[in-house]
């Protein structure tokens, strides 16, 4: 499933000389990540809720996402300044920022969480049975391996710094195990991406 998904996305990326594909590559990748596991699980008549693919507990997920954002997001600021060597911040968002909000929730966070934390983490947990309790969540090698695949999948855009997604991926995996659904991970994942965009625009401008 992983090889098929990454292979398809890589194929479309290779076809990005076609204007339509280049302009919609985000959405195409999202469709691949969402369609493949859902189609497979539906054909097998699997219980989607067992794979965390349910919005039950969304309210609790929002609380978890909000709590983690309150803890983690202030740490982004000095880290961003140190990494990029920037000092002056001025809030400057483009007029179409709402499109990035919608895109990050529906085309990035939702499909990736459904694929990696919903399908991959659950399937790998069925293979690797050992668990340790981490802050109220039962985590095993399934979470670690799914997160490693999540980070490696970002190398479709070949930049080694993309492997840094492993660390937030572990948080998304923890949320999946802690809450039983992907809802909290979807919200926190999207918020992380958007906060990074806010800092980028604030330090580098929108031009």
FENHUPE-V719712 format. One record per backbone hydrogen bond with DSSP energy under -1.0 kcal/mol. NH is the residue of the N-H (numbers start at 0). CO is the residue of the C=O. Records with the same first field share a line. If there is no record, write none. Layout:
NH = CO / CO
This chain:
4 = 0
5 = 1
6 = 2
7 = 3
8 = 4
9 = 5
10 = 6
11 = 7
12 = 8
13 = 9
15 = 12
17 = 14
21 = 17
22 = 18
23 = 19
27 = 23
28 = 24
29 = 25
30 = 26
31 = 27
32 = 28
33 = 29
34 = 30
35 = 31
37 = 33
38 = 34
39 = 35
40 = 36
41 = 37
42 = 38
43 = 39
44 = 41
45 = 40
50 = 47
51 = 48
52 = 47
53 = 51
57 = 54
60 = 56
61 = 57
62 = 58
63 = 59
64 = 60
65 = 61
66 = 62
67 = 63
68 = 64
69 = 65
70 = 66
71 = 67
72 = 68
78 = 74
79 = 75
80 = 76
81 = 77
82 = 78
83 = 79
84 = 80
89 = 201
96 = 93
98 = 95
100 = 96
101 = 97
102 = 98
103 = 99
104 = 100
105 = 101
106 = 102
108 = 103
109 = 104
111 = 107
112 = 108
113 = 109
114 = 110
115 = 111
117 = 112
118 = 113
119 = 114
120 = 115
122 = 118
123 = 119
124 = 120
125 = 121
127 = 123
131 = 138
133 = 136
136 = 133
138 = 131
143 = 139
144 = 140
145 = 141
146 = 142
147 = 143
148 = 144
149 = 145
150 = 146
151 = 147
152 = 148
154 = 151
155 = 152
156 = 153
158 = 156
161 = 158
162 = 159
163 = 160
164 = 161
165 = 162
168 = 164
169 = 165
170 = 166
171 = 167
172 = 168
173 = 169
174 = 170
175 = 171
176 = 172
177 = 173
178 = 174
179 = 175
181 = 51
185 = 181
186 = 182
187 = 183
188 = 184
189 = 185
190 = 186
191 = 187
192 = 188
193 = 189
194 = 190
195 = 191
196 = 192
197 = 193
198 = 194
199 = 195
200 = 196
201 = 197
202 = 198
203 = 199
204 = 200
